[in-house]
Amino acid sequence: MTLDAIIAPVVADLGYDLVRIQLSGKPGGMTLQVMAEDKATGQLTLGQCAEVSRALDLPLETADPIESEYALEVSSPGIDRPLTRRSDWEKWAGHEVRLKLDPPVDSRARAHGVIIGITSDMVSIDVKSVGAISLPFAAICAAKLVLTPKLINASRPLDSSGADELIELPEIADDFADNDSDPDSCNDNHTTED
């Protein structure tokens, strides 16, 4: 039985959407990350993460899908979330994304641009130096939104006082450019289809 077949129904039964399943590390020190979101907020609270973790304990123990020991980590996608589903590309159109391609497309292994959208099996982004490009959805092995003031505004609800002012952000380091050891490595990602 696959990890997705075990985990997805449990997360759905709790009323949450599965964002990503990622198994990383080496035998004896592996981590199984389950990323999910509340449909109403797009995030999970600590209590909701604990709820998902408890609900997954028995099904994972019973199915025993991973041969070595591992730690289960349930998390929320965060503001600069990974894009794993087709619907993510529609929802976050107009926002910046960094992505990795495997196999490379037209000698391009990475791209950074503003999401235009997705049609059929192609994702379109506007790359500053090139213009609009289309990439096969199947070739995108990792994609993550870039933390910008626009994304922060789109990701958080107004507080109860109505005062939802944006603070100035310091320059953000490019942690997705040349780091192949990032948590969105292409080797271990499992994405979900809508």
Secondary structure, DSSP 8 states (H G I E B T S, - for coil): --HHHHHHHHHHHTTEEEEEEEEES-TTSEEEEEEEEETTTSS--HHHHHHHHHHHHHHHHHH---SS-EEEEEE---TT-B--SHHHHHHTTTSEEEEEEEEEETTEEEEEEEEEEEETTEEEEEETTTEEEEEEGGGEEEEEE---HHHHHHHS---TTS------------TTSS-TTSTT-GGGEEE---
